[in-house]
Amino acid sequence: MSFLPAAGVVMILVAVGSYYATRSLHGFSAFSGANLLLGALLLAVGVVAQARRFRGFSGAESRRVVLRWSASLVGALALVVGVDVAARGWTSRIDLTLDHSYTLSEQTIALCQKLAQRGGEPIQLVFFEDALLAKDVRLLVAAYGDRCPAVETRDARRREPPQAARDLYTTTATTVIACRGDVCDPVGYPSERNITSAILRLSRERPVHVYFTVGHGEIDLASESDTGYAAVAATLRDQGMDPKALVSPAAPDVPEDADVLVIGAPERDFLPEELAVLERYLSRGGRLLVLADAGQHSNVYSELLPRWGFVLDDSVVLDQAASPLLKEATPVNLLVHLFAPYDPVTRNLSQRTMLLFPRARPVGLGRKPQPDDKLAQVAFASPRSWLSQNLARALAGGELQPPAGAQTGNIGVVATGRFPRGTGEPPAEARIVVIGDRDFAQNRLLEALYNRDLLLNAVRWLGNDEQAIALTDKGWTPNQDPLTLQQTVAYFYFLAFALPETLLLLGIYAWWRQRA
C-alpha cells in the first residue's frame, strides 16, 4: 500500500501547481479540485494502512525510525523558515512567465529614471488586496516599487490610502489607483500599459496639446460609431494629452500652445490663407501629422506636402496578402509589417508586428526643400504589393492581380521629415509625419494589431515625448489557428498537468510493483 501515499502527494502537487499556474480568480478549477480531493483521499488511506503495521514505540527499531523521521521533519521545517526569513530581505525576482508579465519594459524604466532625476512629490500606487484582480497584479505593482525610485507602492490593507483613492475605489471597479498629492487616477485594468499611462498623466507639468483641424471633411473625433474616431481622442487623453479642435478657416494662426497639429484626411481644399498659416507654423518649427486616404483630393496633398518633400500619388496600394480581419480579405485591406528599424516612429515595430491599413495611399519622397532636411519612408507594403491607378475598380475589390506595367514591391505608406528652421542655436526643427491611411485609426480598428502604437509613436515623436514611445500591453500575438479559448485551455491542462501527472503515477506504480 506504499503506492497510495506517493500517488496522493503527486496529485496534490499537481492540483496546487495548476491552481497557481492558471491564476484562477474563482478558486480551484474542476481539474485542480478533483486532483486535490482524490490526492488527499489516497494519502489518508495510505497513512492509515501504514499505521496499522506499526508495532508501537517500545522497540529500539521503532525509536530509531521515529527519531530519524522527526529529525528530518524538524530540519525541513528549519530550512523552510530560514528561506522565508532570507527571502523577506531579498528584492530580486525571476519572471518565468512567457510574456514577462511582471517585468517592466524599457519605456517604463526610462520614464521612472526621468521622474527620479526631476524630483518632486512621489507618485503613489495604491493597491487594494481585496479587489477582483489582486492576485494577478500584486507582483507587477511590486516591480514598480523595486525599479521606480519616484514611485511608492502602498497596500491599502496595511497603510491607509489617501481619501481620494478610497473614494475612487468605492465607486469604480479597479485594483490599482495612482495618486500624486490629492489628485488620484484610477488605473482601470491593471496592466503595465495602463499603470505607466497613469503615472505619465500625473507626472506631466502640462499636457501635450494636440490640435485637429476641422472644416474640410476631416475625421470626426466626436463620432463613436465603428467608422468614427472618438477612440483617437480617448487614447490621447489616456496618455495625458489634450486633443482640441482648430477651426482653421476662422483661425488667423496656429495657437501658440500647439505641440502637434493634425490634419486628419481632409476631403476638400484649404483656403490659400489657411495654407499660408500652415507654412508659417512649419517655418518656425511646427509639428504636423497628416492622415491621407486613397481617392481624396485636397491641396494639402497636391500643394502643401510636395513643398516639404512628400509625394502622394492619386492611387491605392493593393496586396495579395490581404487581411482576413475584416469582412472580406480583398487586396485593398493592406497588412503592413516592414518598417525602418531605427526611426523613432517605427522603432518598436518589426516583422513580428503588423498594421492594418484599409484603402492605403502611397507616400513617396520628392526633392528636399533644403540640403539639411531629412526625409525617410518608414513603413512599407510587402514585396507582393502593387499600385493601382483604377481606384473605383480597386476599392470595389475587382483588381486581384497586378496589371502589366504596375509599380510593385515595398511601396511606402508612412514617411517622416525633419526640417531645421530658424536662426536659434540649435535651430528649431519642424517635423512632419505623413500616414497614407485614415481608416486604421477608426474606432473599430485602432486597437487592432499595432495600429494604436503607430498613432501614438507619431504623436509622441512630434510632441518631443519620445521616452514614452509606445508602451504596449505584453501578451501573446493572436494567430489565425481555428482554436477557441476553451480548446486552448483544455490543451494547456493536458500538456502541462494531465500528461506529466499520468506519467508520474505510472512510474510510481511500476516502481511499487517491482519492489513488491
N, C-alpha and C positions, 0 to 999 in steps of 0.2 A: 504493500500500500504506500510505499515511499514515493510512488509516481504522482499521487494526488496532490501533496503539498507543493511539489515543484511545478506542476501544471497550474495550480491555483495562483502561485506567485507570478508566473508568466502572464496569465490572463489579467491579473490586477494591474501589472505594469503596463500592459497594452491599453487597458481602459484609461489609466491616468495619462499615458502618453498621447492617446488620441484626443482626449479632452483638451489638453494644453496646446497640442499642435493645431487643432482646428479652431481654437479660441472661441468656443461656443459661448453665446451670451445667455443661454437658457438652460444651463446645467448640462448634465451628461446626455449625449445622444443615445438613440436606441442601441447602437453598436457598443458604445462605451459602457452604458448601463448594464447590458446583458453580460459583457465580459466581467464587469465588477462583481455582479451578483453571483455568477457562476464560479468565478475565481475564489470569492470568499467562501462559498459553499464547499468547494473542493478542498480548500485549505483547512476549513474547520473539520471536515470528515477525516482528512489525513492526520490532523493533530490528534483527534480523538482515537483513531485507530492505533497510532503510535503510542499514545498514553496508556492504552490497555496492556501493552507489552512491558511497561516499566515496572520493575520489581521493588521500587522503594529506595530509601536513602541509606539503608543500613550497611550495604556492602561497600568495599573500597572502590570497586569499579564504578559504582553509581556516583560516589562522591567526586571521583575524578572527572566523570562526564559533566556533572553539574558545575564544578569549578571551572572546567575548560570553557564550557559554553557561557557561563556567567562572565568570565574574564573577556571573552570575545565580544559579548554584548556591551560591557562597560567600555571596552576600547573603541568599539564602533561609535558608541554614543559620544565619547570624549572627542573623537575625530570630527564628528558632525558639528558638535558645539564649537570646537576650535575653528573649523572652516567658517561657520556662521559669524563668529566674532571677528575673524580676519576680514571677511567679506564686507563687513559694515564700513570699514575704512578704505575699501578698495573701490575706486570710481571707474575703473576700466570695465569695458564690456565687449563681448563678441557678438556681432549681429549675424546670425546664420540664416536669416530669412532670405528667400530667393530674391525679393525685390528690395532688400535692405530697408525695411520699413522703419527701423529705429536708428538709422544713421543719417545725420544731417548732410544735405547736399553742399556743394562748394558755394552756391549762391547764398545759402543761409549763413554759412560760416563767414563769408565775406561781409555780409550785412552786419553780423554780430561784431566783427572786428572794427568796422566803421563806427558803430554805435559806441563801442568801448573807447575809441580814440576821441569821439566827440564829447563824451562825458555827459553830465546832467542826470536828471532823475531816472532811475532804472525802470524798466518795464516789468510788470509782474504777470506771470502766467498762473492764474488761479485754477486749480484742478479739483473737480468735485468727484470724490471717490464713489459716491452712491449714484452717479449718473449711469445711463444705459451703456455707454461705450468706454467706461472707466478702465476695464481690464485691458482693452486693446491699446489705449493711448498712454498708459502710465509710463512705460519705458521711453516713449517719444518725448514726453514732457521732461523726463529726467535728462534726456540727451541735451535739451536746451539749457538746463541748469548747469550741465558739465561743460558745454562748449561755448556758451554765450555769457561773458562776464557782465554785460549790461542788462541781462535778463535774470530775474529772480523767479523761482517756482515756489508755489505755496499750496499745500494740501489744505483744502477748506475744512477738513475734519480736525486738523491739528492746530491750525492758526486761523483766527477769524479773518475772513476776506474783507475787502472794502465793502461798504454798504451798497455802493453802486453795483458791484459784482453780485452780491447776494440778491438784490432786487432783480437784476437781469436773469439770474438763474431760476427764480420763481416764475418768470413769465416767458422764458424761451427754453426750448429743448436743446441744451448744449452741455458739453462736458468740460470745455476749457474756455475761460474768459480772460482776455488780455486787458490789463489796466495800466494807465500811467497817471498818477495822481488821482484825481476824482473822475477822470474820463475812462470808461470801460467799453470794450468792444467784444461782443460775443463772436467766437471763432466760427461757429457753425459746425459742420462735420470736421472732426479733429484730425485732419491730415496735415502733413508738413506744409503743403502749399497754403492752406488756409491760416495756419498758425503764423507762418512767416509773413503772410499778407497783412494780418492784423498788427504784427509788430511794425511792419513798414508803415502802415497807416498812422499808428500812434507816434512814430518817431519822426515823421516829417515836420520840418519847420513850417512849411506851407505846401499845399497840394500842387501837383503839376497841372497847369491849366491847359486843357485841350479844347480848341475851338473847332467846330464843324460848320462849314459854310452851308447856308440854306438859301433857297430861292431859285435854284436851277435844276430841280428834279433830283437832288442828291438823296442819299439813303435816309430813311426815316427812323431816327433814334427813338421815337415815341411808340412805334408800332410793335406790339407784342405778338403778332401773327407769326407763322412759321417763316414767312418771307420778309419779316420786318427786321429791325436792327436794335431793338431795345436791349438785347443781350450785350451789345458792344458798350453801351453806356453803363450798364450794370457791372460789367467786367472792369472797366476803367475805374469806377467808384470803388470797387472792391480792392483795387490796388492803390488806393489813396490818391487818385487823380480826380480832377474836376472837369467833366465834359460840359461844354457850353455851346449854344448855337450862336452863329455870327451871320446876321442878315447882311451879306456883303453888298447888295445893291444900295443899302442905306448907310453903309459904314464908310466914313472918309479915310479910315486907315485900320490896319490890324491892331487890336488893343495891345497896349504896352506889356500887359501881364501874360500875353500869349506865349506859352512854351512850345506848343505844337499847333499847327494849323492843318486841318484835314479837309480835303476836297473829295467827298465821297461819291464818285461816279456821277458827275453831272450829265444831264440829258440835253441841256441847252447851253447856248453860248453865254459867256460872261460879257458884260459891257466893257468897252475899251477902258473906262475909268477903273473898273474892278481889276482888270489885268494890270493896269499901272500900279494899283495898290499892292498887288501880289509881287510885282517886280521890286518895288521899294522895300517891301518886307524881306525878301530874299537877299537883296543887296546889302542889307545891314545885318546879315547873319541869321535870318529866319529859318525855321524848320518846317518842312512841308511834307505831308503824306498824301499821296494821290491814289485813289482806287479807280481803276478803269474797268470797262466791260466791253465785250465784243458787240459790235453793232451800234455803239453810241457815237454821236457826233457832237463835239464841243470844241471850241477854240482853246480850251485848256490842253487838249491832246494835240491839236494841229498848230498852235502858235506858242503857248507858254512853255510847255515841256521841251519842244525842239530847240528853243533858245537856250535851254540849260543842258542840252546834250542827249535828250531822250527821244527815241523814235517809236511811235505807236502806230503800226500799220493797221489799216481797216480790214482785219482778217481775224480768224479764230484758230486756236490751236486744237488739234484733234490727236487722239492717241488710241491705238488698238487695245492697249492695256487700260481699259476704262474701269471706272469704279462700279462695283455692284451694290454700293451702299444706298444709292438712290433707286427709284422705281425701275429704271431701265439702264443697263450698262452700255450706253451709247458712247461713241468716241469723244463726244463733247465733254463728258464727265472726267476731267483730267485728274490723274494721280501723279503728284509731283514728289520725287524722292531723291533728286540730285541737287546738291547745294554747294555753294562756296564755303569751304570749311573754316576760313579764318575771318570772314566778315562778321561784324557784331550782330547783324540782323539774323544770320543763319548759323551762328556759332554752335548752338546746342542742337542743331538738326543734322541728320546724317541719313545714310541709306536705310537705316533701321526705322526711320520716322517718315511719315507721309503727310502731304497736304491734299485736300480735296478741292479742286478748282473747277466748278462747272462754268462753261462759257468763257474760258480764259482768252485774253487778248495778248499777243506777243509784245514784249517790251524790249526794244533794241537800243543800241547806243550809237550816237552820231558824233559830231565834232564837239570837242570840249570847248566851252566858252573861253577859258584862259588856260595857259600851259600848266599851271599848278593845280588845276582842278583834277579830281579823281572820280572816274565813273566805273561802275562794275555791275555785271549781271550776277546775281547771287542765287537764283533758283531757276531750274531748267526742267522742261518736259523730257521724257525718256528718249533714247535713240530711235524709238519706233514712232515718234510723233511726226506730224506734218502740219503745214499751214494750208488753210482752205480760204480762198477768196469768195467762194459762193456761200455767203453767210446764211441765206434763207434755207438752202438745202442742208448745210452742215448742222445748223441749230435744230432742224427738224429730225436729225438722225438719219438722213438719207445718204451721207457720204461715209462709207465704211472702209474704203481703201484710199491711199494717197493717189491722186491723179498724176498723170505724166507731167514732169517738169515742176512738181510742187517742192517747196523747201522742206527738208526733212531733218530730224535728229537734233536733240539737245537745244531746243528753242527756249530762249529766255522768257520768263514770265514775271520775274521780280528783279528790279535794278535799284541801285543806290548811287548817290552822288555826294561828294564833299567839295565845297567851294570856298576857299579862303577869301574873305572880302574885308574891306575896310583898312584903316591905317593904324589900328591898335597893335600892341605887342603882347601876346601874339594876336594876329588879326582875327576878327570874328569869323566864324566858319558857318556858312549856310549849309544845310543838309536837306536832301530830298530822298524820299523812298517812293518808288512807283510800283504798285502791285496790279498786275493785269487782270484782276478779277474782283468783283464785289460780292458775289454770291457766297464766297467762302465765309463771310462774316455774318451771314443771316442767322437768325435765332436757331433755326433747325440744324445748322452746320458749324457754328462757332466752336462747339465743344467736340466736334468730330475729329478724330485723328489728332493732328498737331496744328490745326487752324488757329486756335487761340494763341498758341505760342508765337506764331509768326506775327500776328497783330500786336501782341504785347512787346515783342522784341523790337518791332519797328518804332512804336510809340516811345519806348524807353530809350532807345538809341537816339532818337530825335530830341528827346527831352533831357539828355545828359543823365540818364538814370541807369547806366549800363551795369551797375553792380547787381541789379535785380533781374537781368535777362535770363530767360523767362523760367520761372520755377514751376515745374510740372509735378503733379502727383506721381509718385512712384507706383508702378503696377505693371502687371503683365499686359503686353500689347495684344488685344484680341485678334485671333486668327479667323480664317474662314472655314475651319473644320466644322462639320454639322454636329456638334456636341452641345447638348443643353447643359445648364448649370447643374442639374440633378445628376446627369450622367457623369459629369466631371467629378463631382463629389464622390459618387459611387466608385469610380476608378481610383480616386485617391485613397479611399478607405481600403480598397482591395490591395493595391500595390504597396501602400505604406504600412498597413497594420495586419489585415487579414492574412495575406500570404506569408509574411515573416512569422506571425503568430502560429500559423499551421505548421510551418517548418520546425519551429522550436518545439512545439508539442510532439511532433513525430520523432524528433531527435531524442527528447526526454523519454518517450515511450520505448524507443529502440534501446536506449541505454538501460532502462529498467528491466526490459525483457532479457537482455544479455546478462545483466547482473543476477537476475533471478535464476 
